[in-house]
Amino acid sequence: MTAILIVDDQLLIRAGLAALIRAAPGLEVAGEAATGEEAVELALRTRPDVVLMDIRLPGISGITALERILTQAQGAPPKVIMLTVFDLDQYVYQALRGGASGFLLKDTEPERLLSAIALIAEGEMIFAPSVLRRLVENFASRQPATAATAATAGPAGTAGEPGAPGAGEPLGTLDRLTVREVDVLRLVGQGLPNQDIAQRLVVSVATVKTHLNRLMAKLHLASRAQAVVLAYESGLIVPGTAAGEGG
């Protein structure tokens, strides 16, 4: 069973999500939290597989709760899906950099939400199409500055403890990666799931996962989402290029 922790300050939304999850085969509700503080405490106590986290919460924000949950996790940290009302939410990029595994709008259809939970539990990433479009537009507007920053960034070890890079800190450099690991990072940055990456590189899905795990360890990345951020910030991906093309 995949255990889900639901975090939202609105009782009606929590109740609706809980009912949906309880009715879905293979899923169970690990707990419900109305604040970021409650979310951190419940995540430590119940150790869910996936957290559905509202970005805007009373007390500490959903982003702060996300960071605390990932850094304080005992064992494998949960995957965190951020829920937002607006695709222009100013905190989306910050949450992505903090290790969120996906972003969905609160009006997402139930079937898509359940599908997203299943995919993210397996290590994939999910974005609402409008959120992904806004993120790419944001990267496109700041690409020259981020590319210059990446070129002068220090070794990955300077980014702090593994799994907890702070805002504005370099996530790592690419010079320690193998050619194949760079290929995988580029395709992850373009939003491809492991199955599609395997087909493009003519390797098995297991091989893709091995390369991904190794590059994330080398670059001190806590999540696939941070790998996407690094692919853009390093200039490996140029917004607007087709999948499979270099940046």
N, C-alpha and C positions, 0 to 999 in steps of 0.2 A: 504494500500500500504506500502511496505517496502522500506524505503528511503536509498539509498546507496551513500556514499561519496567516490569518486575515488581519490587516491593520488599517483601520479607517475610523475617523472620529464620528461618522454618521451611522447611527444604529441601523437605519433602514438599509443602507448599503451593505453593512456587515452581515445583516440577516439574509439579504438576498444572495450574497456570495456564498455564505455558509450553506444555504439550502441547495444552491446549484452544485456545490462540491460534494455534499453528502449524497446527492442523487446520482453522481457520476461513478461508474465502476472504477475501482482501483485508486480512488481518492478518499481522503479523510481529513477532517478539520482538526488540526493540532491545537488550535486555540484562537481566540479573538482578542484584539487589543484596540483601545480607543486613542491611545497616545503613543508617542515615540518611546517614552520611558517604559511603558508596559510592553511594547513590542520587543525591546532589548531583553527585558527580564524573561518574557515568555520564550523567546528564541533560545536563550541559554538553558532554560528548564526543559522545554519540550523537544528541542533539536529538530525542527521541521526540515523537510526537504526543499520546500519552496515557500517564499514569503510574498504575499500580495500586499504591497506597501503604498499607501497614499503619500504623495510627495508633501502635501501641506497638512501638518498636524499641529494641534496645540502643544505647547511645551517645546521639546526639541523637535526639529523638523524631521521629515521622512528621510532626508539625506543624511543627517547626523545619525539617526537610528540605523540606517543602512550601513554606515561606516563602522559603527560600534558592533553591530551584529556580525559583520565579516571579520573584524579584528579580534573579537572576543570569543569566536566560535571554538568549541572544543571538538577537534576532529575536522571533518570536511565541512566547510561553511555551507549554509543553504544558498540556493539560487534566489535572487530577489527580482520580482517584477514590480516596477514602479507604475502606479496608476495616477493618471492626471486628467483633469477636465479639459485643459487647453493644449493643443499641439504646439503652442508658442510658449509654453511654460518656461520661464527663465531658468529654472533649476534642472532642466532635463540634461543638459550637457554636464553639469557638475555631478549629477547622480551617475551618469554613464562613466565618467572618469573615476568615480568612487567605487565602481564595481557592480553596478546593476546589470542584470542579465537581459532586461527587456523593458519596453515601455508600451503601455496600452492605454487608450482613452477609456474613460469610465462608461462610455456608451457602446463599448465593444460588444458584439453579439456573443451570447453565451457559448455557442459552439466554437467560435474562434478563441475565446478565453480558455476553454478546456483544452483545445488543441495546443495553445501556447504553453500552458502548464506542462503538458506532456513533453513537448519539445525542449523546453528549458530545463526540465528535470533530467533530460538526457545530455545536457551540456550545450544546446543550441542557443541562439539569441532570437528574440522576436521584437519587432517594432511595429507600431501602428504606422501605416504608409505615410500619413501626414507628418508624424513625428520624425520619421527617417528623412523625409524630404527637407524638413526644417534644419535637421542636423547637418545634412550635406550642404545646404545653402550657407549655414553658419561657417562650416569649414572652408567653403569656397571663398568667403569674404575675408577670412583671416589667414589664408594659405601662405602668402609670402612671409608673414611674421612668424608663423609656426615652423615653417621650413628652416628659417634662419635660426630659430631657437633650437631646433633639433640638431642642426649642424654643429652647434657649440655645446650641446649637452654633454655632461660628464658620463662616466661609466654607470651602468645600471645600479651598482651598489650604492651610489650616492643618493638614490631616490628614497632611502629610508628602509624600514623593515619590509620584508616581502609581504605583499598583499595589502599594504596600507600606504600607497603613495598619496601625498597630500596635493591639494590644488596648487598648480603652479610649479610643481616639482617634476623633473624629467622622469618618465616612466622607464627609460632605458635606451640604449643605443643598439643598432642593428649589426654592428661589426662582429659580434660574437656568434651570429647565426650562420648556419650552413645555407647553401644555395637553396636547398629544398625547403628548409624552414622559412626562408624569405618568401618562397613561392606560396607556401601555406598561409603565411601572415597576410600577404597581398590579397589572397582570395577570401580569407576571413574578413578582411577590411572591406571587401566589396559586398559583404552580406551573404555569402554563399554558405549553405549548411554543409556538414561533413560529407554527406553522400554526393553532393554536386562537386565538391573539391576533389573527392576520390576519382570521380569520372573524368574530370579535367586533367588530373595528373596521372591518370591510368595507374592508380594504386588502390589498395584496399582501404576501407573506412578505418580499420584498426591502425593502419600505417599513418593515416591523416591524424588520428587522435594522438599517436605517439609523437609525431612531429610537433603538434600543437602543444602538448604537455611539456615537451622539452623547451620549446621557444618561450613559453610562458614562465618556466622556471628560470631560464637564463636572463629574462628581462624583468623578473620580479613582478609579474602580472598576476593579479588575483582572479581575474575573470576574462572570459572571451570579450566582454564589452571593452575592457581596458586594452585588449589587443586591437580592437577596431580603432580606438582613439589613437593609439600609437601609430598605426598604419597611416592615418591621416596626418598626424602631427609631424611625423618624420619625413613626409613628402613621398612616401612609398605609394600612396594613392592620391591621384589628382581628381577632385570631384568632377564628374562628367565623363570619365573614361569608361569604356566598356569593360565588363568582367573579363579578366584574363590579360588585360593590357597593363603595362607598368606605369608608375607615376613618374 
